[in-house]
Amino acid sequence: MENQVKVNIKMYRVNELGDCFFLCFTHNDKSSNILIDCGSFRNNEKSKVRMNNIAKNIQTHLGKGKNLSVVIGTHQHNDHLSGFVHAESVFKKIRAEEAWLSWLDNPKDKEAQKIEEGQQKLSLQLQKIGDELECAQNQSFKNSKAKERLSDVLGFYHAASSEQQLHNVPYVPAKGLENLKSISSEVKYLEPGQIVNLPGLDEGAVKVYVLGPPRNKALLYDKDPKKGESYDHKLSMASTLAENFLSALTNFSGQTVDPDEEQFPFNNSFEKSLKTESSKLSQYLDPKKVWQKIDEEWLDQAERLALYMDSYTNNSSLVLAFELVNSGKVLLFVGDAQTGNWLSWKDIPWETPIKGFSTSDLLTNTVLYKVGHHCSHNATLVENLEKMKHPELVAMIPVDRNDPHIIKTNGWKMPATNLHKRLKEKTNNRVLVMDKGWDTDCDPENSAKDSWSKLPYKPKMNDLYIEYEIEG
């Protein structure tokens, strides 16, 4: 049909935790090519090779001399932006007409800059904490669970050493964002409530609704910041906690102790060793009562600080809903948005109000849901998922279940069991997963054949990507 839009979606198989989606919209004789994120969690040679292969494949699909219409960076995490660093030379050849970023990335936005300064400070302090744990003379600190978990979370930022950061050596997500902007002819910082047309197509063929991140201080920041402080005084508090934690930690690395720390009664200068024959010590070290030891409990504060920063960054994700206007079908891309971001959508003041329209309509008409944060438990709000009732609903999960952080003991729970199950129920077993394409019960050629046959297109898969198409 003349007014129909066709969308070809490629979810690239990163072979580890990562996000990379390439969308090609065609309408009549026009097209618009959109890249949403390009990154993987790790930065080893295998990861770099994979990112370059993906970038070259995108270049091939674009065709000789053709640029991306839009490149989108949802938020500053390694697994969403590292490809723009590791495949920088390829992206310099591809280029893009426009870059779409969140208002939080706008260097001219005073609120955004205060938040960024706080995040950078906390990131640097956490990196220093990691360095201190690594250099600690106490071997148990080096092998502590707190150090392992801190390292896991900092992997999303792939921070350079603290010394490199002090000399302004950019860590990977920040460098990725910088490269993304440099390859684009125009950079746009989007606000919740904006409705924009998709470049390259006739006006009104595809509308893009900006849902997040919110400006609502009660959801993105603390609602009562003190005058002159960061808009998020929780972030400031976390930074202060990190600073104090770091000060205490230097007691164990052989470095000069902070002057303020010298005043505390438990400074290492007051330390005295217990004799090995002490009955109290032998009871404390009893291997049958390992549960009672508290030697490393205080280190858990580092993990809590890191998780706070990680959740905050996820919640800052740019969230976009692409509406195929003729049919009303919606493609929802949420980045790694967490609860506060999702909750904000119901109160968005749309810049061009449409009579009778609400954000719920976008959810009801969603036919493709890019599942947030690798299908973790806190990145899909139950209330909103339940509103997705379109009979053509398909879910795409960018997760590799063989990722080392998932398969290790007490690893990350991705995909979350109950959410994954509910997604299958909501989609009638039309769930596509980055690692192997689809589970047995979602197989388009066998167990889920009838379900997929109700749609005009069955998914395909090769070594590099999983492909699906929508018409509307």
ChimeraX attribute file (.defattr): number of C-alpha atoms within 10 A of each C-alpha:
attribute: neighborCount
match mode: 1-to-1
recipient: residues
	/A:1	8
	/A:2	7
	/A:3	13
	/A:4	16
	/A:5	22
	/A:6	17
	/A:7	21
	/A:8	15
	/A:9	21
	/A:10	22
	/A:11	25
	/A:12	27
	/A:13	29
	/A:14	27
	/A:15	22
	/A:16	23
	/A:17	28
	/A:18	27
	/A:19	31
	/A:20	24
	/A:21	22
	/A:22	21
	/A:23	19
	/A:24	19
	/A:25	23
	/A:26	19
	/A:27	19
	/A:28	13
	/A:29	8
	/A:30	11
	/A:31	19
	/A:32	18
	/A:33	24
	/A:34	23
	/A:35	21
	/A:36	21
	/A:37	25
	/A:38	29
	/A:39	32
	/A:40	27
	/A:41	25
	/A:42	19
	/A:43	20
	/A:44	9
	/A:45	10
	/A:46	10
	/A:47	20
	/A:48	19
	/A:49	15
	/A:50	20
	/A:51	28
	/A:52	20
	/A:53	16
	/A:54	23
	/A:55	23
	/A:56	17
	/A:57	14
	/A:58	21
	/A:59	20
	/A:60	12
	/A:61	12
	/A:62	15
	/A:63	10
	/A:64	9
	/A:65	9
	/A:66	15
	/A:67	22
	/A:68	23
	/A:69	21
	/A:70	24
	/A:71	26
	/A:72	25
	/A:73	27
	/A:74	29
	/A:75	28
	/A:76	22
	/A:77	28
	/A:78	30
	/A:79	27
	/A:80	28
	/A:81	34
	/A:82	35
	/A:83	34
	/A:84	29
	/A:85	26
	/A:86	24
	/A:87	22
	/A:88	19
	/A:89	12
	/A:90	20
	/A:91	25
	/A:92	15
	/A:93	14
	/A:94	22
	/A:95	23
	/A:96	26
	/A:97	16
	/A:98	22
	/A:99	25
	/A:100	21
	/A:101	24
	/A:102	24
	/A:103	22
	/A:104	25
	/A:105	22
	/A:106	17
	/A:107	12
	/A:108	10
	/A:109	12
	/A:110	11
	/A:111	16
	/A:112	17
	/A:113	16
	/A:114	15
	/A:115	19
	/A:116	17
	/A:117	12
	/A:118	20
	/A:119	20
	/A:120	14
	/A:121	17
	/A:122	24
	/A:123	23
	/A:124	20
	/A:125	22
	/A:126	28
	/A:127	23
	/A:128	18
	/A:129	24
	/A:130	23
	/A:131	18
	/A:132	22
	/A:133	27
	/A:134	16
	/A:135	16
	/A:136	19
	/A:137	14
	/A:138	12
	/A:139	11
	/A:140	13
	/A:141	21
	/A:142	18
	/A:143	12
	/A:144	15
	/A:145	16
	/A:146	22
	/A:147	22
	/A:148	16
	/A:149	18
	/A:150	24
	/A:151	19
	/A:152	18
	/A:153	19
	/A:154	22
	/A:155	17
	/A:156	23
	/A:157	22
	/A:158	23
	/A:159	22
	/A:160	17
	/A:161	15
	/A:162	19
	/A:163	13
	/A:164	12
	/A:165	16
	/A:166	11
	/A:167	8
	/A:168	10
	/A:169	14
	/A:170	16
	/A:171	17
	/A:172	26
	/A:173	26
	/A:174	20
	/A:175	18
	/A:176	28
	/A:177	24
	/A:178	15
	/A:179	19
	/A:180	28
	/A:181	23
	/A:182	16
	/A:183	23
	/A:184	23
	/A:185	12
	/A:186	13
	/A:187	20
	/A:188	16
	/A:189	15
	/A:190	24
	/A:191	21
	/A:192	24
	/A:193	20
	/A:194	16
	/A:195	20
	/A:196	15
	/A:197	16
	/A:198	22
	/A:199	18
	/A:200	16
	/A:201	19
	/A:202	14
	/A:203	11
	/A:204	14
	/A:205	19
	/A:206	23
	/A:207	19
	/A:208	20
	/A:209	24
	/A:210	23
	/A:211	29
	/A:212	30
	/A:213	31
	/A:214	30
	/A:215	18
	/A:216	16
	/A:217	13
	/A:218	13
	/A:219	17
	/A:220	19
	/A:221	20
	/A:222	16
	/A:223	13
	/A:224	11
	/A:225	15
	/A:226	11
	/A:227	7
	/A:228	6
	/A:229	10
	/A:230	21
	/A:231	22
	/A:232	21
	/A:233	18
	/A:234	14
	/A:235	22
	/A:236	19
	/A:237	15
	/A:238	19
	/A:239	23
	/A:240	15
	/A:241	17
	/A:242	24
	/A:243	18
	/A:244	15
	/A:245	18
	/A:246	20
	/A:247	16
	/A:248	19
	/A:249	19
	/A:250	20
	/A:251	20
	/A:252	16
	/A:253	16
	/A:254	12
	/A:255	11
	/A:256	9
	/A:257	18
	/A:258	14
	/A:259	9
	/A:260	10
	/A:261	16
	/A:262	15
	/A:263	9
	/A:264	11
	/A:265	10
	/A:266	11
	/A:267	13
	/A:268	15
	/A:269	10
	/A:270	8
	/A:271	9
	/A:272	7
	/A:273	5
	/A:274	9
	/A:275	10
	/A:276	9
	/A:277	8
	/A:278	10
	/A:279	10
	/A:280	12
	/A:281	12
	/A:282	12
	/A:283	12
	/A:284	16
	/A:285	13
	/A:286	13
	/A:287	11
	/A:288	9
	/A:289	10
	/A:290	10
	/A:291	9
	/A:292	12
	/A:293	12
	/A:294	10
	/A:295	9
	/A:296	12
	/A:297	11
	/A:298	10
	/A:299	20
	/A:300	15
	/A:301	15
	/A:302	21
	/A:303	19
	/A:304	15
	/A:305	21
	/A:306	24
	/A:307	17
	/A:308	15
	/A:309	22
	/A:310	18
	/A:311	17
	/A:312	18
	/A:313	18
	/A:314	24
	/A:315	26
	/A:316	25
	/A:317	28
	/A:318	30
	/A:319	28
	/A:320	22
	/A:321	23
	/A:322	23
	/A:323	25
	/A:324	24
	/A:325	17
	/A:326	13
	/A:327	13
	/A:328	17
	/A:329	25
	/A:330	29
	/A:331	24
	/A:332	25
	/A:333	23
	/A:334	27
	/A:335	27
	/A:336	29
	/A:337	29
	/A:338	25
	/A:339	17
	/A:340	21
	/A:341	26
	/A:342	23
	/A:343	15
	/A:344	19
	/A:345	21
	/A:346	12
	/A:347	13
	/A:348	18
	/A:349	12
	/A:350	17
	/A:351	11
	/A:352	9
	/A:353	11
	/A:354	8
	/A:355	6
	/A:356	6
	/A:357	10
	/A:358	16
	/A:359	17
	/A:360	14
	/A:361	14
	/A:362	21
	/A:363	22
	/A:364	20
	/A:365	22
	/A:366	27
	/A:367	23
	/A:368	26
	/A:369	23
	/A:370	22
	/A:371	26
	/A:372	25
	/A:373	24
	/A:374	25
	/A:375	24
	/A:376	20
	/A:377	19
	/A:378	16
	/A:379	24
	/A:380	20
	/A:381	18
	/A:382	14
	/A:383	10
	/A:384	16
	/A:385	17
	/A:386	13
	/A:387	16
	/A:388	21
	/A:389	15
	/A:390	17
	/A:391	15
	/A:392	20
	/A:393	24
	/A:394	23
	/A:395	23
	/A:396	24
	/A:397	25
	/A:398	29
	/A:399	27
	/A:400	22
	/A:401	21
	/A:402	13
	/A:403	17
	/A:404	13
	/A:405	16
	/A:406	18
	/A:407	14
	/A:408	10
	/A:409	8
	/A:410	8
	/A:411	12
	/A:412	16
	/A:413	15
	/A:414	23
	/A:415	22
	/A:416	14
	/A:417	12
	/A:418	10
	/A:419	20
	/A:420	19
	/A:421	13
	/A:422	15
	/A:423	23
	/A:424	18
	/A:425	12
	/A:426	22
	/A:427	23
	/A:428	19
	/A:429	26
	/A:430	27
	/A:431	26
	/A:432	25
	/A:433	24
	/A:434	26
	/A:435	23
	/A:436	17
	/A:437	22
	/A:438	20
	/A:439	16
	/A:440	12
	/A:441	15
	/A:442	22
	/A:443	19
	/A:444	20
	/A:445	13
	/A:446	11
	/A:447	14
	/A:448	17
	/A:449	16
	/A:450	12
	/A:451	16
	/A:452	23
	/A:453	12
	/A:454	11
	/A:455	14
	/A:456	10
	/A:457	13
	/A:458	16
	/A:459	18
	/A:460	13
	/A:461	17
	/A:462	11
	/A:463	11
	/A:464	17
	/A:465	23
	/A:466	23
	/A:467	21
	/A:468	20
	/A:469	19
	/A:470	21
	/A:471	17
	/A:472	16
